[in-house]
Amino acid sequence: MIEINIKISFCRKGEWEMNKVEFNQDSFGQQLIITGLARLVEEEGLTPHEAFDVLRLIQNNTFHALADIHKEYKKAASKS
């Protein structure tokens, strides 16, 4: 088993600040992403660099859809 500890920080208005997003080994969604990256390397023969290139392409192609999903989630949560 590989243990990965990652803390993600984002830059806003030129200042670095800690974000609420952290690596969580118990998150099923994060486990799926890691499994997908590992499969790209182990089963599909990509290098780790190529696997992260694919991840960036996926990020670029799904960001707006995910933003829309989040907007709907927030709207539904505020009605509850």
Order of alpha helices (4+ residues) and beta strands (2+ residues): beta-beta-alpha-alpha
